[in-house]
Amino acid sequence: MTDRAPQTAVDRQLPTEEARDLFVLVRELAQREIAPRAAEEEDAGTFPRETFTLLSRSGLLGLPYDEEHGGGQQPYEVYLQVLEELAAARLTVGLGVSVHTLACHALATYGTKEQRTEFLPDMLGGGLLGAYCLSEPSSGSDAASLRTRAVRDGEDWVITGTKAWITHGGVADFYTVLARTGGEGPRGITAFLVPGDAEGLTAAPPERKMGMKGSPTAQLHFDGVRVPDLRRLGDEGQGFAIALSALDSGRLGIAACAIGVAQAALDEALRYTTERRQFGRPISDFQGLRFMLADMATRITAGRALYLSAARLRDAGRPFSHQAAMAKLFCTDTAMSVTTDAVQLLGGYGYTADFPVERFMREAKVLQIVEGTNQIQRMVVARHLLGPEKH
């Protein structure tokens, strides 16, 4: 079994008829174009660039951004449910769309009118694919200590340094790059939009990962990469605030992707346990297994409600930072728990590559790490409840 099983009925909370039509389109596309090839391409480490081109042509790479610049003008509560559906078909695609959206955030939110007019249409619907460059080999969770430096040279900036753990590293058409233009700490960081073919920009060989083998993750080396000042996003020294703003939204994207993976695992477990017979009846008749399935479904439903609640706060223009941290924390822990249970429910078959649940389990692990580990999310939530730690 390599294809995703039929999805259980999900009560989608979509606000408009347009959103419902969009979701039908996404589900059909995911089941026709993405899911059938997912297992084979992940096993081979194949990056589905043509899928992202199709998503761009279909208007699905710019859903939460303004129509004026080629976006879909959809609220986050709709965009995130689209992400969930794409991730359920293949996490490499769902997470890739989330990363692309993250990479567009700085320009769409902090760029000048002229910058948005010049660059954003191709980024949202022109077939381009983006990546987000914040982490470095020595600064992951402590992102404010990054060392990549941009030095002013006339009307240009010259960027030197190394970025690490970059999704789409080496295949992206543009990179949103955070670099140090001032002193130490968060106030010395500025954001730049760097073209993927910039001279002096090279990618290391992709990391050899436990899961998501079709999604390239690589270090990027900036060896005197020159970009004009018109590609600086926001004010000098505003970069870290821009990064945090993007990550709040990005964490919701990871939460939605996690629920997609968990839902796919539940679907497969339901299919298997209703078809597999032991002692003369389907194993889904045994109470111990029924209770596991019930707990899996409950956690998935709770996680979906949590990320949608945070999304609605965002859509209403209200603060949502700690709710985003809660959603990322709970939904990714749920994905790890549910996929582990799915492997258990399939028994020995669940541990083989003939069934997709072992892949779901490997993929779920990375979601507890990316865009702020779950330990960092707990720090964010605790800080909201108690204030900063006293030293």
C-alpha distance (Angstrom), angle and dihedral (degrees) to the residues before:
residue distance angle dihedral
M1 . . .
T2 3.81 . .
D3 3.79 106.6 .
R4 3.75 123.9 81.6
A5 3.80 113.2 -96.8
P6 3.83 119.4 -119.1
Q7 3.78 109.8 -75.3
T8 3.76 120.4 -109.9
A9 3.78 115.8 -116.2
V10 3.80 110.1 -76.3
D11 3.78 120.2 -168.8
R12 3.79 97.4 -132.7
Q13 3.79 112.7 -156.6
L14 3.79 100.0 -147.9
P15 3.80 117.4 165.2
T16 3.82 101.8 -147.9
E17 3.79 142.4 28.4
E18 3.81 87.6 -115.7
A19 3.79 89.7 57.2
R20 3.80 91.4 49.3
D21 3.81 90.7 51.6
L22 3.79 89.7 48.3
F23 3.78 91.6 52.2
V24 3.82 92.0 50.9
L25 3.82 88.5 52.3
V26 3.79 91.9 49.6
R27 3.80 93.9 48.3
E28 3.80 92.5 49.8
L29 3.80 91.7 47.2
A30 3.80 92.4 47.3
Q31 3.79 93.9 50.0
R32 3.80 94.5 43.0
E33 3.81 103.1 38.7
I34 3.80 108.5 20.0
A35 3.82 115.1 28.7
P36 3.83 99.3 51.1
R37 3.82 92.8 60.3
A38 3.79 98.8 34.1
A39 3.81 100.8 97.5
E40 3.80 95.6 42.9
E41 3.79 94.7 46.1
E42 3.80 94.1 44.9
D43 3.79 90.2 50.8
A44 3.81 89.7 50.7
G45 3.81 93.5 43.5
T46 3.80 91.5 -121.2
F47 3.80 116.7 166.5
P48 3.83 109.2 -141.1
R49 3.79 98.6 -138.0
E50 3.80 92.3 154.8
T51 3.81 88.8 57.3
F52 3.81 91.1 57.5
T53 3.80 89.3 48.3
L54 3.81 88.6 53.3
L55 3.81 91.4 47.8
S56 3.80 89.9 50.5
R57 3.81 92.1 50.5
S58 3.81 88.5 48.3
G59 3.81 92.1 54.1
L60 3.81 94.3 -112.8
L61 3.82 99.8 121.0
G62 3.79 95.1 67.4
L63 3.79 104.6 35.9
P64 3.83 100.2 135.4
Y65 3.81 95.6 43.7
D66 3.82 132.7 89.0
E67 3.79 120.7 -75.4
E68 3.81 88.3 -135.9
H69 3.80 89.7 74.7
G70 3.80 98.7 35.1
G71 3.79 100.0 -82.1
G72 3.78 128.2 133.5
Q73 3.83 97.6 -118.0
Q74 3.81 89.7 -138.0
P75 3.81 123.1 152.0
Y76 3.78 118.0 -114.6
E77 3.80 92.2 -108.8
V78 3.82 87.6 64.8
Y79 3.81 97.5 38.2
L80 3.82 92.3 51.7
Q81 3.79 93.1 51.8
V82 3.80 88.6 52.1
L83 3.82 88.2 51.9
E84 3.79 90.0 50.6
E85 3.79 91.4 53.8
L86 3.81 93.1 48.1
A87 3.82 91.8 47.8
A88 3.80 90.9 49.9
A89 3.80 88.2 57.7
R90 3.82 93.7 43.4
L91 3.78 127.7 -17.0
T92 3.82 92.5 -149.4
V93 3.80 87.6 64.6
G94 3.81 98.9 40.4
L95 3.79 93.9 46.2
G96 3.81 89.9 43.1
V97 3.80 90.9 57.0
S98 3.81 89.5 48.3
V99 3.83 91.3 51.3
H100 3.81 91.7 47.2
T101 3.82 89.7 51.3
L102 3.80 89.0 49.4
A103 3.81 90.5 50.9
C104 3.83 91.1 53.3
H105 3.80 94.3 48.8
A106 3.81 99.6 84.5
L107 3.80 93.8 52.0
A108 3.81 95.3 40.8
T109 3.81 93.6 47.7
Y110 3.82 105.6 30.6
G111 3.80 104.9 19.7
T112 3.79 122.2 108.3
K113 3.78 120.4 -106.3
E114 3.79 89.6 -104.3
Q115 3.81 92.5 50.5
R116 3.80 92.9 49.0
T117 3.80 91.5 48.5
E118 3.80 93.2 49.1
F119 3.80 102.2 41.5
L120 3.79 111.8 17.3
P121 3.84 102.8 70.5
D122 3.81 93.2 59.9
M123 3.80 90.8 44.0
L124 3.80 93.8 51.6
G125 3.78 102.6 37.5
G126 3.78 110.2 -4.3
G127 3.78 98.5 89.4
L128 3.81 97.1 -97.8
L129 3.80 121.6 136.6
G130 3.79 124.1 -150.4
A131 3.79 140.6 -155.3
Y132 3.80 134.5 -162.4
C133 3.81 120.6 -129.2
L134 3.79 114.5 -162.6
S135 3.83 108.4 113.7
E136 3.80 123.0 78.4
P137 3.80 134.0 -172.1
S138 3.82 91.0 -95.7
S139 3.81 100.1 29.8
G140 3.78 118.4 55.2
S141 3.79 112.3 129.6
D142 3.83 88.9 12.8
A143 3.80 92.4 59.5
A144 3.82 93.8 159.7
S145 3.81 89.3 70.5
L146 3.81 93.8 63.7
R147 3.81 116.0 144.3
T148 3.82 105.6 -161.7
R149 3.79 103.5 119.1
A150 3.79 134.4 -152.0
V151 3.81 116.5 -161.9
R152 3.80 123.2 -165.7
D153 3.82 115.3 -118.5
G154 3.80 110.7 176.2
E155 3.81 108.0 -65.5
D156 3.81 91.7 -13.1
W157 3.79 139.1 72.0
V158 3.80 121.8 -138.6
I159 3.81 113.8 -148.7
T160 3.80 122.8 -158.3
G161 3.81 128.1 174.4
T162 3.79 145.5 64.5
K163 3.79 130.4 -79.4
A164 3.81 121.5 -161.5
W165 3.80 139.3 -157.3
I166 3.79 92.2 22.6
T167 3.81 113.4 171.1
H168 3.83 107.8 -140.4
G169 3.80 88.3 16.6
G170 3.79 107.5 167.4
V171 3.81 95.7 11.4
A172 3.81 102.7 58.9
D173 3.81 121.8 105.7
F174 3.80 92.9 -145.3
Y175 3.79 138.5 15.1
T176 3.77 129.9 -151.7
V177 3.80 100.2 -143.9
L178 3.80 129.2 -166.0
A179 3.80 112.0 -153.7
R180 3.78 136.8 168.5
T181 3.80 114.2 -104.4
G182 3.80 97.7 160.8
G183 3.78 140.9 22.0
E184 3.78 130.2 -38.1
G185 3.78 122.2 -59.9
P186 3.80 134.4 37.1
R187 3.81 96.8 -52.0
G188 3.80 93.0 64.2
I189 3.82 96.2 63.3
T190 3.82 128.1 101.1
A191 3.82 132.2 -174.4
F192 3.81 124.4 -126.8
L193 3.79 136.1 -176.4
V194 3.81 107.0 -133.9
P195 3.82 122.8 -172.3
G196 3.79 114.8 -125.6
D197 3.82 92.6 -123.9
A198 3.80 95.9 51.0
E199 3.80 114.0 143.4
G200 3.79 111.0 -103.6
L201 3.82 94.4 25.2
T202 3.81 114.0 117.6
A203 3.80 135.0 164.6
A204 3.79 126.6 -136.9
P205 3.82 119.0 -133.1
P206 3.83 110.1 -72.9
E207 3.79 118.1 -91.6
R208 3.82 116.4 -99.7
K209 3.77 101.4 -119.8
M210 3.79 138.1 -168.3
G211 3.80 92.2 -128.0
M212 3.81 141.0 -0.9
K213 3.79 88.3 53.0
G214 3.80 91.1 164.5
S215 3.80 91.8 61.0
P216 3.83 111.8 77.3
T217 3.81 114.4 -133.3
A218 3.79 112.9 -175.0
Q219 3.77 147.1 154.1
L220 3.80 116.1 -104.2
H221 3.80 121.3 -147.4
F222 3.81 119.5 -152.5
D223 3.79 108.4 -161.8
G224 3.79 104.0 -179.1
V225 3.81 93.7 -41.5
R226 3.80 107.5 -173.3
V227 3.81 119.8 -147.8
P228 3.82 127.1 170.7
D229 3.78 120.0 -113.1
L230 3.81 89.2 -112.3
R231 3.81 85.8 73.0
R232 3.80 92.3 58.4
L233 3.81 107.7 109.6
G234 3.79 116.7 -145.2
D235 3.78 124.2 -19.5
E236 3.77 126.0 -35.9
G237 3.79 107.7 -86.4
Q238 3.81 93.3 19.8
G239 3.79 94.8 98.1
F240 3.78 99.3 98.4
A241 3.81 92.6 51.4
I242 3.82 87.7 49.7
A243 3.81 90.0 50.1
L244 3.80 93.5 50.8
S245 3.79 91.0 48.1
A246 3.79 90.6 52.5
L247 3.80 93.2 46.3
D248 3.80 93.3 54.6
S249 3.80 88.4 59.8
G250 3.79 92.8 38.0
R251 3.79 91.4 56.4
L252 3.77 88.9 59.0
G253 3.79 87.8 53.5
I254 3.81 90.6 53.6
A255 3.81 90.3 48.0
A256 3.81 91.4 53.4
C257 3.81 91.9 47.2
A258 3.81 89.9 50.6
I259 3.79 92.0 54.0
G260 3.81 89.0 48.7
V261 3.81 91.3 55.7
A262 3.81 91.0 45.2
Q263 3.81 91.5 49.5
A264 3.80 91.0 50.4
A265 3.81 89.8 51.3
L266 3.81 91.8 49.5
D267 3.81 91.0 48.6
E268 3.79 90.8 53.4
A269 3.81 92.4 45.7
L270 3.81 90.9 51.2
R271 3.79 91.8 48.9
Y272 3.78 93.1 48.7
T273 3.80 98.4 43.8
T274 3.80 93.4 49.4
E275 3.83 92.0 49.6
R276 3.81 100.4 38.7
R277 3.81 112.7 86.1
Q278 3.80 128.2 -160.1
F279 3.81 128.8 167.2
G280 3.78 88.9 9.9
R281 3.82 99.6 -56.8
P282 3.82 141.3 68.9
I283 3.77 111.8 -77.3
S284 3.82 87.8 -128.3
D285 3.82 85.8 74.5
F286 3.80 91.3 69.1
Q287 3.78 112.4 97.3
G288 3.79 96.2 -138.2
L289 3.79 91.0 58.3
R290 3.80 93.4 41.5
F291 3.80 89.8 55.6
M292 3.83 91.2 50.8
L293 3.80 90.5 51.9
A294 3.80 91.1 47.5
D295 3.81 91.7 51.5
M296 3.81 91.5 48.0
A297 3.81 92.2 51.5
T298 3.81 92.0 46.3
R299 3.80 93.3 52.5
I300 3.81 91.4 47.8
T301 3.79 92.6 50.2
A302 3.81 91.2 47.5
G303 3.80 91.6 49.5
R304 3.80 92.6 49.4
A305 3.80 90.5 50.3
L306 3.81 90.8 49.5
Y307 3.81 96.4 52.0
L308 3.81 91.5 43.8
S309 3.79 91.0 50.8
A310 3.81 90.2 54.0
A311 3.81 90.5 45.0
R312 3.79 91.8 54.5
L313 3.80 90.1 52.2
R314 3.79 88.5 53.0
D315 3.79 92.1 47.5
A316 3.81 89.6 51.6
G317 3.81 91.3 53.2
R318 3.80 92.8 -113.3
P319 3.84 127.2 134.5
F320 3.79 111.2 -84.1
S321 3.81 105.9 161.1
H322 3.79 99.6 115.1
Q323 3.81 91.6 38.8
A324 3.81 88.0 54.7
A325 3.81 88.9 51.8
M326 3.81 90.4 49.9
A327 3.80 91.2 49.3
K328 3.80 93.8 48.3
L329 3.81 90.8 47.3
F330 3.80 97.7 46.1
C331 3.80 98.5 38.8
T332 3.80 95.8 48.6
D333 3.81 92.5 45.7
T334 3.80 86.3 49.5
A335 3.81 91.0 52.4
M336 3.81 90.9 52.0
S337 3.80 92.3 47.7
V338 3.80 96.4 44.4
T339 3.80 95.6 46.2
T340 3.81 90.6 48.3
D341 3.81 89.7 51.9
A342 3.80 90.4 47.5
V343 3.81 90.4 56.4
Q344 3.81 89.0 49.9
L345 3.80 92.7 49.5
L346 3.80 91.4 53.8
G347 3.80 91.1 48.5
G348 3.80 115.1 -163.3
Y349 3.80 91.1 -5.9
G350 3.79 89.9 58.0
Y351 3.80 89.4 60.6
T352 3.80 93.1 56.1
A353 3.79 129.2 83.2
D354 3.81 89.2 -125.4
F355 3.80 87.2 83.7
P356 3.81 124.6 48.5
V357 3.81 99.9 -131.4
E358 3.82 94.4 85.7
R359 3.82 87.9 56.1
F360 3.80 91.0 48.2
M361 3.80 89.5 52.1
R362 3.82 92.7 51.0
E363 3.79 91.1 46.6
A364 3.81 93.9 48.2
K365 3.80 91.2 60.9
V366 3.80 94.9 65.2
L367 3.81 91.4 53.4
Q368 3.81 89.6 66.3
I369 3.81 88.1 57.8
V370 3.82 110.7 37.3
E371 3.83 124.5 88.3
G372 3.78 92.1 12.9
T373 3.80 122.3 -15.1
N374 3.77 116.6 -106.0
Q375 3.79 88.7 -106.9
I376 3.82 87.8 60.4
Q377 3.81 89.7 48.6
R378 3.80 89.4 55.0
M379 3.80 89.0 51.7
V380 3.82 90.2 52.4
V381 3.81 92.3 50.1
A382 3.82 93.2 44.8
R383 3.80 91.1 48.8
H384 3.80 89.1 54.7
L385 3.79 91.0 50.5
L386 3.81 100.0 40.7
G387 3.78 108.3 14.2
P388 3.84 124.1 -116.8
E389 3.77 120.8 -33.0
K390 3.82 116.3 -93.8
H391 3.80 115.1 -123.0
